[in-house]
Amino acid sequence: MTDNIKEGALQDIRVVELGQLIAGPFCGQLLGDMGAEIIKVEPPEIDGKGGGDPMRNWGHGDAKLWWEVVARNKKSVTANLRIPEGQDIVRRLIKDTDILIENFKPGTMEKWGLGPDTLHAINPRLIIVRVSGYGQTGPYSSRAGFGGIGEAMGGWRYIVGDPDRAPSRMGVSIGDSLAATYGCLGALAALHARERTGKGQVVDSALYEAVLQVMESLVPEYLISGHIRKRTGSILEGVSPSNVYPTSDGEYLIGANQDAVFARLCTAMGRPELASDERYATHIARARHLRELDEIIAEWTRTLTVDELEALMIEHSVPAGKIYRAPEMLEDPHFAARDALVEVESERWGKFKMQNAFPFLSDTPSSIRTLAPTTIGQHNDEVYRDLLGLSEAEIATLKDAKTI
């Protein structure tokens, strides 16, 4: 973690984040890592109930640490967006803001008097990132939608898992993260366009369309040849060899589906003749004989340890690798050399590591400058006093009225 708060390509950009849970906040995390000032608006506690982004209590295991990642580089303020006084705070906040992020159900911002027309009348340069299940338009736009729904509609869920079982999921909230990433991408493009036009615009990122973007040629394949992709377990249909193979002490991933790479794998196996065998010599031939080729490779890998197999793959320049969990990441010298994991220290959790800011920029590096806000509304006084110019008495009145 760095003490230099001026680092980052977006050091002169201010963002107001209204979203909750994953899709909106992950977009804010990405922008914050790049140096933007992120003012996160959370609902206040009212009569000791509710308050804060639910992400504060999300995670796995005994320690709920997701918040520490998704809320890094952010300032927390509170505002009750369901009442006019809270909505007015947002309108005041965005006067000098570059980007606003929200991931509420479409129509909610308009109901609160915070729709794009209203906000652009106040700040024509404002870029509004709107992340939702189905987008801001279309017959499904008013439906509630979480990441898993977007993954299903976008085609992801149908092709993930074993063919003899129901569709599976990835194990992380990939639909939300993709929609957030495309929202961030759109915001950066809109910033560039604003340099020419002087005007902000709306970035509409739908969960299902974000998933659709990474579905390769799934739709054209159906239209042209009638092919519907199906669940294929640990393999990728038509790509061979590319699988996880057993070893004497574990499992190991090998991806040698390109002809020249496959030839190098055959040499490593001591079976160079396989590379010229008509059943395996070409990409198309290997696809037709995928199962039997996997059995040949697995028979060989079972005779080796993971480390022995990895040494051979490195020697023969075959793309391959171990199956990592958190312990392996923490022990790996490559992670360490590239600072892929960075150590932080908090009052609550002490020292721990999390994924570093990414991607790496050579001249304007992204970074984790501040930890996630510990308390709800931790920066109320700073933001409302210093940015909005409210007096101590005005801030106290807002607190007493349960507006903040």
C-alpha positions as CSV (number, residue, x, y, z in Angstrom):
1,M,0.0,0.0,0.0
2,T,1.4,3.4,-0.9
3,D,1.1,6.7,0.9
4,N,1.2,8.7,-2.4
5,I,-2.4,9.5,-3.0
6,K,-1.6,11.2,-6.4
7,E,-0.6,8.0,-8.1
8,G,-2.7,6.6,-10.9
9,A,-3.9,7.5,-14.4
10,L,-7.3,8.8,-13.1
11,Q,-5.9,10.9,-10.2
12,D,-7.9,13.9,-11.3
13,I,-11.2,12.0,-11.7
14,R,-13.9,12.0,-9.1
15,V,-16.5,9.2,-8.9
16,V,-19.7,8.9,-6.9
17,E,-20.7,5.3,-6.4
18,L,-24.4,4.7,-5.5
19,G,-24.4,1.0,-6.2
20,Q,-24.4,-1.9,-3.8
21,L,-23.4,-5.6,-3.7
22,I,-21.0,-6.5,-6.6
23,A,-21.6,-5.1,-10.1
24,G,-21.6,-1.3,-9.3
25,P,-18.9,-1.5,-6.5
26,F,-16.5,-3.6,-8.6
27,C,-16.7,-1.0,-11.3
28,G,-15.8,1.6,-8.6
29,Q,-13.0,-0.6,-7.4
30,L,-11.4,-0.7,-10.8
31,L,-11.7,3.1,-11.2
32,G,-10.4,3.6,-7.7
33,D,-7.4,1.4,-8.3
34,M,-6.5,3.5,-11.3
35,G,-6.3,6.6,-9.0
36,A,-9.8,8.0,-9.1
37,E,-11.3,9.5,-5.9
38,I,-14.3,7.3,-5.1
39,I,-17.1,8.6,-2.9
40,K,-19.3,5.7,-2.0
41,V,-22.8,6.5,-0.8
42,E,-24.2,4.0,1.6
43,P,-27.6,3.9,3.2
44,P,-27.4,5.1,6.9
45,E,-28.5,3.1,9.9
46,I,-32.0,4.1,10.9
47,D,-33.0,3.3,14.5
48,G,-30.2,0.8,14.7
49,K,-31.3,-1.2,11.7
50,G,-29.9,-1.7,8.2
51,G,-27.2,0.6,7.0
52,G,-24.2,0.1,4.8
53,D,-23.5,-1.9,1.7
54,P,-24.4,-5.6,2.3
55,M,-20.9,-6.4,0.9
56,R,-19.6,-5.5,4.4
57,N,-20.9,-8.9,5.5
58,W,-20.1,-11.0,2.4
59,G,-17.4,-13.5,2.0
60,H,-16.5,-17.1,2.8
61,G,-15.1,-18.7,6.0
62,D,-15.3,-17.2,9.4
63,A,-13.8,-13.8,8.3
64,K,-15.9,-11.9,5.8
65,L,-13.3,-10.1,3.8
66,W,-14.9,-9.3,0.4
67,W,-15.5,-5.8,1.6
68,E,-11.8,-5.2,2.1
69,V,-11.2,-5.8,-1.6
70,V,-14.2,-4.2,-3.2
71,A,-14.2,-1.1,-1.1
72,R,-10.5,-0.3,-1.1
73,N,-9.6,3.2,-2.3
74,K,-13.1,4.5,-1.4
75,K,-14.5,7.1,1.0
76,S,-17.8,6.1,2.7
77,V,-20.6,8.7,3.1
78,T,-24.2,8.0,4.0
79,A,-27.4,9.4,2.4
80,N,-30.9,8.1,2.6
81,L,-31.8,8.1,-1.1
82,R,-35.4,7.3,-0.4
83,I,-36.1,10.8,0.9
84,P,-35.8,14.2,-0.9
85,E,-33.1,15.4,1.5
86,G,-30.9,12.4,0.7
87,Q,-31.6,12.8,-3.0
88,D,-30.6,16.4,-2.8
89,I,-27.2,15.4,-1.3
90,V,-26.5,13.3,-4.5
91,R,-27.5,16.2,-6.7
92,R,-25.0,18.4,-4.9
93,L,-22.3,15.8,-5.0
94,I,-22.4,15.4,-8.7
95,K,-21.9,19.1,-9.5
96,D,-18.2,18.6,-9.5
97,T,-18.1,14.8,-10.3
98,D,-16.9,13.1,-13.4
99,I,-18.5,9.7,-13.1
100,L,-21.6,8.4,-11.3
101,I,-22.0,4.6,-10.9
102,E,-25.4,3.0,-10.1
103,N,-26.7,-0.6,-10.3
104,F,-30.2,-0.2,-9.1
105,K,-33.2,-1.7,-10.8
106,P,-34.0,0.5,-14.0
107,G,-36.4,3.3,-13.1
108,T,-35.3,3.6,-9.5
109,M,-33.0,6.6,-10.2
110,E,-35.7,8.3,-12.1
111,K,-38.2,7.7,-9.3
112,W,-35.7,9.3,-6.9
113,G,-35.4,12.4,-9.2
114,L,-31.8,11.3,-10.1
115,G,-32.3,10.2,-13.7
116,P,-29.9,11.2,-16.4
117,D,-31.9,14.2,-17.6
118,T,-31.9,15.7,-14.2
119,L,-28.3,15.0,-13.5
120,H,-27.1,16.2,-16.8
121,A,-29.0,19.4,-16.3
122,I,-26.9,20.0,-13.2
123,N,-23.6,18.7,-14.7
124,P,-23.5,18.2,-18.5
125,R,-20.1,16.6,-18.3
126,L,-21.2,13.8,-16.0
127,I,-20.7,10.3,-17.2
128,I,-23.4,7.9,-15.8
129,V,-22.5,4.2,-15.6
130,R,-25.7,2.2,-15.2
131,V,-25.3,-1.5,-14.5
132,S,-28.4,-3.7,-14.5
133,G,-29.6,-7.2,-15.3
134,Y,-31.2,-6.6,-18.7
135,G,-30.2,-3.0,-19.5
136,Q,-32.1,0.3,-19.4
137,T,-34.4,-0.5,-22.4
138,G,-36.2,-3.5,-23.8
139,P,-39.1,-5.6,-22.6
140,Y,-37.1,-7.2,-19.7
141,S,-35.5,-4.0,-18.4
142,S,-37.9,-3.6,-15.4
143,R,-37.1,-7.1,-14.2
144,A,-34.8,-7.7,-11.2
145,G,-31.6,-9.4,-12.3
146,F,-28.6,-10.7,-10.4
147,G,-25.3,-12.0,-11.9
148,G,-26.4,-15.6,-12.1
149,I,-29.5,-14.6,-14.2
150,G,-27.2,-12.7,-16.6
151,E,-24.9,-15.8,-16.8
152,A,-27.9,-18.0,-17.7
153,M,-29.4,-15.6,-20.3
154,G,-26.0,-14.7,-21.8
155,G,-25.3,-18.4,-22.5
156,W,-22.6,-19.1,-19.9
157,R,-24.5,-21.4,-17.5
158,Y,-25.7,-23.8,-20.2
159,I,-22.2,-24.7,-21.3
160,V,-20.5,-24.9,-17.8
161,G,-20.4,-28.3,-16.0
162,D,-20.5,-32.0,-16.8
163,P,-22.7,-33.1,-19.7
164,D,-24.7,-35.6,-17.5
165,R,-25.5,-33.0,-14.8
166,A,-27.4,-29.7,-14.5
167,P,-25.7,-26.5,-15.6
168,S,-23.1,-25.5,-13.1
169,R,-21.6,-22.2,-12.0
170,M,-18.0,-20.9,-12.0
171,G,-17.6,-20.4,-8.3
172,V,-17.2,-16.6,-8.5
173,S,-19.7,-13.9,-9.5
174,I,-18.4,-13.7,-13.0
175,G,-21.5,-12.1,-14.5
176,D,-21.4,-9.2,-12.1
177,S,-17.7,-8.8,-12.5
178,L,-18.0,-8.8,-16.3
179,A,-20.8,-6.2,-16.3
180,A,-18.7,-4.0,-13.9
181,T,-15.6,-4.4,-16.1
182,Y,-17.5,-3.4,-19.2
183,G,-19.1,-0.5,-17.3
184,C,-15.6,0.6,-16.4
185,L,-14.4,0.2,-20.0
186,G,-17.4,2.3,-21.1
187,A,-16.6,5.0,-18.6
188,L,-13.0,5.3,-19.8
189,A,-14.2,5.5,-23.4
190,A,-16.7,8.2,-22.4
191,L,-14.0,10.2,-20.6
192,H,-12.0,10.2,-23.9
193,A,-15.1,11.2,-25.9
194,R,-15.7,14.0,-23.5
195,E,-12.3,15.5,-24.4
196,R,-13.7,16.1,-27.9
197,T,-17.4,16.9,-27.1
198,G,-17.3,18.4,-23.7
199,K,-20.3,16.4,-22.8
200,G,-20.9,13.4,-20.6
201,Q,-23.1,10.4,-21.6
202,V,-24.8,7.3,-20.2
203,V,-23.0,3.9,-20.2
204,D,-25.6,1.1,-20.2
205,S,-24.0,-2.2,-19.1
206,A,-26.4,-5.2,-18.9
207,L,-25.3,-8.3,-17.1
208,Y,-26.5,-10.7,-19.8
209,E,-24.9,-8.7,-22.6
210,A,-21.6,-8.5,-20.7
211,V,-21.6,-12.3,-20.5
212,L,-22.7,-12.5,-24.2
213,Q,-19.6,-10.5,-25.2
214,V,-17.3,-13.4,-24.0
215,M,-19.3,-16.2,-25.6
216,E,-17.0,-16.3,-28.7
217,S,-18.8,-17.6,-31.8
218,L,-21.6,-19.4,-30.0
219,V,-24.4,-17.6,-31.9
220,P,-22.9,-17.6,-35.4
221,E,-22.1,-21.3,-35.1
222,Y,-25.7,-22.0,-34.5
223,L,-26.9,-19.8,-37.4
224,I,-24.4,-21.1,-40.0
225,S,-24.1,-24.8,-39.0
226,G,-26.9,-25.4,-36.5
227,H,-24.3,-26.3,-33.8
228,I,-25.4,-25.7,-30.2
229,R,-22.5,-25.8,-27.7
230,K,-23.0,-28.1,-24.8
231,R,-21.5,-28.9,-21.4
232,T,-18.3,-30.8,-21.9
233,G,-16.8,-30.9,-18.3
234,S,-13.1,-30.3,-18.1
235,I,-12.5,-30.3,-21.9
236,L,-13.3,-27.8,-24.6
237,E,-15.0,-29.4,-27.5
238,G,-12.9,-29.5,-30.6
239,V,-9.7,-28.5,-28.7
240,S,-7.2,-31.3,-27.9
241,P,-5.2,-31.9,-26.0
242,S,-6.3,-29.4,-23.4
243,N,-7.3,-30.9,-20.0
244,V,-6.4,-31.5,-16.4
245,Y,-4.4,-34.8,-16.2
246,P,-3.8,-37.0,-13.2
247,T,-0.3,-37.4,-11.7
248,S,1.0,-39.7,-9.0
249,D,0.5,-36.9,-6.4
250,G,-2.1,-34.6,-7.8
251,E,-3.4,-33.0,-11.0
252,Y,-1.8,-30.9,-13.7
253,L,-3.2,-28.8,-16.6
254,I,-1.7,-29.2,-20.1
255,G,-2.7,-27.1,-23.1
256,A,-1.0,-28.5,-26.2
257,N,-3.7,-28.2,-28.9
258,Q,-1.6,-26.3,-31.5
259,D,0.2,-28.7,-33.9
260,A,3.8,-27.6,-33.2
261,V,3.1,-27.6,-29.4
262,F,1.5,-31.0,-29.6
263,A,4.7,-32.3,-31.4
264,R,6.8,-31.0,-28.5
265,L,4.5,-32.7,-26.0
266,C,4.9,-36.0,-27.9
267,T,8.7,-35.6,-27.7
268,A,8.4,-35.0,-23.9
269,M,6.3,-38.1,-23.6
270,G,8.9,-40.2,-25.5
271,R,6.2,-40.8,-28.1
272,P,7.3,-38.6,-31.1
273,E,5.5,-40.9,-33.5
274,L,2.1,-39.6,-32.2
275,A,2.7,-36.2,-33.8
276,S,2.6,-37.8,-37.3
277,D,-0.1,-40.3,-36.6
278,E,-3.0,-39.4,-38.8
279,R,-5.4,-39.7,-35.8
280,Y,-3.6,-36.9,-34.0
281,A,-1.5,-35.0,-36.6
282,T,-3.9,-32.1,-37.1
283,H,-6.2,-30.0,-34.9
284,I,-9.3,-31.4,-36.6
285,A,-8.1,-35.0,-36.3
286,R,-7.2,-34.6,-32.6
287,A,-10.7,-33.2,-32.0
288,R,-12.2,-36.4,-33.5
289,H,-10.0,-38.6,-31.2
290,L,-10.1,-36.4,-28.2
291,R,-11.0,-39.0,-25.6
292,E,-8.5,-41.7,-26.7
293,L,-5.7,-39.1,-26.9
294,D,-6.5,-37.9,-23.4
295,E,-6.3,-41.5,-22.2
296,I,-2.9,-41.9,-23.7
297,I,-1.6,-38.7,-22.1
298,A,-3.2,-39.5,-18.7
299,E,-1.5,-43.0,-18.8
300,W,1.8,-41.2,-19.1
301,T,1.2,-38.4,-16.6
302,R,0.2,-40.9,-13.9
303,T,3.8,-42.1,-13.8
304,L,5.1,-38.7,-12.8
305,T,4.8,-36.3,-9.9
306,V,3.4,-32.8,-10.5
307,D,6.9,-31.3,-10.2
308,E,8.5,-33.9,-12.5
309,L,5.8,-33.2,-15.1
310,E,6.2,-29.5,-14.8
311,A,9.9,-29.7,-15.4
312,L,9.3,-31.6,-18.6
313,M,6.7,-29.2,-19.8
314,I,9.1,-26.3,-19.2
315,E,12.0,-28.1,-20.9
316,H,9.9,-28.7,-24.0
317,S,8.1,-25.4,-24.0
318,V,4.6,-26.8,-23.6
319,P,2.0,-24.5,-22.0
320,A,1.0,-26.1,-18.8
321,G,0.6,-25.4,-15.1
322,K,-0.4,-26.4,-11.6
323,I,-3.9,-26.0,-10.3
324,Y,-3.6,-23.1,-7.8
325,R,-5.5,-22.4,-4.6
326,A,-4.8,-19.5,-2.3
327,P,-1.9,-21.4,-0.5
328,E,-0.1,-22.0,-3.8
329,M,-0.6,-18.4,-4.8
330,L,1.0,-17.2,-1.6
331,E,4.0,-19.5,-2.0
332,D,4.6,-18.9,-5.7
333,P,7.8,-16.9,-6.6
334,H,6.2,-15.4,-9.8
335,F,3.3,-14.0,-7.8
336,A,5.8,-12.4,-5.5
337,A,8.1,-11.1,-8.2
338,R,5.2,-9.3,-9.9
339,D,3.5,-8.1,-6.7
340,A,0.4,-9.8,-7.9
341,L,-0.6,-10.0,-4.2
342,V,0.0,-7.0,-2.0
343,E,0.1,-6.9,1.8
344,V,-2.1,-4.5,3.7
345,E,-2.8,-3.9,7.4
346,S,-6.0,-3.0,9.1
347,E,-7.0,-2.4,12.7
348,R,-9.6,-5.2,12.5
349,W,-7.7,-7.9,10.6
350,G,-4.1,-7.1,11.1
351,K,-1.7,-7.9,8.2
352,F,-3.1,-9.8,5.2
353,K,-2.7,-10.0,1.4
354,M,-5.1,-9.4,-1.4
355,Q,-4.9,-9.1,-5.2
356,N,-3.0,-6.0,-6.3
357,A,-4.4,-3.3,-8.6
358,F,-4.4,-4.5,-12.2
359,P,-3.4,-4.0,-15.0
360,F,0.0,-2.6,-14.4
361,L,0.7,0.8,-16.0
362,S,4.4,1.8,-16.4
363,D,4.1,5.6,-16.0
364,T,0.9,6.1,-14.0
365,P,0.7,2.9,-11.8
366,S,-2.5,1.9,-10.2
367,S,-2.3,1.1,-6.5
368,I,-4.1,0.4,-3.2
369,R,-3.8,3.8,-1.6
370,T,-6.3,3.4,1.3
371,L,-8.1,0.5,3.0
372,A,-11.8,-0.1,2.8
373,P,-13.8,2.2,5.1
374,T,-14.2,0.5,8.5
375,T,-17.4,2.4,9.6
376,I,-20.5,3.3,7.7
377,G,-20.3,7.0,6.8
378,Q,-16.6,7.2,7.9
379,H,-16.0,10.2,5.6
380,N,-19.2,12.1,6.1
381,D,-17.6,15.1,7.8
382,E,-14.7,15.2,5.4
383,V,-16.8,15.1,2.2
384,Y,-19.8,17.1,3.4
385,R,-17.8,19.7,5.0
386,D,-14.8,20.1,2.7
387,L,-16.5,19.2,-0.7
388,L,-20.1,20.5,-0.2
389,G,-19.2,23.3,2.2
390,L,-21.7,22.3,4.9
391,S,-21.3,23.6,8.4
392,E,-21.0,21.5,11.4
393,A,-24.5,22.5,12.4
394,E,-25.9,21.5,9.0
395,I,-24.2,18.1,9.2
396,A,-25.6,17.6,12.7
397,T,-29.1,18.5,11.5
398,L,-28.8,15.9,8.6
399,K,-27.7,13.3,11.1
400,D,-30.5,14.1,13.5
401,A,-33.0,13.9,10.6
402,K,-31.6,10.4,9.7
403,T,-30.8,11.8,6.2
404,I,-27.1,10.7,6.6
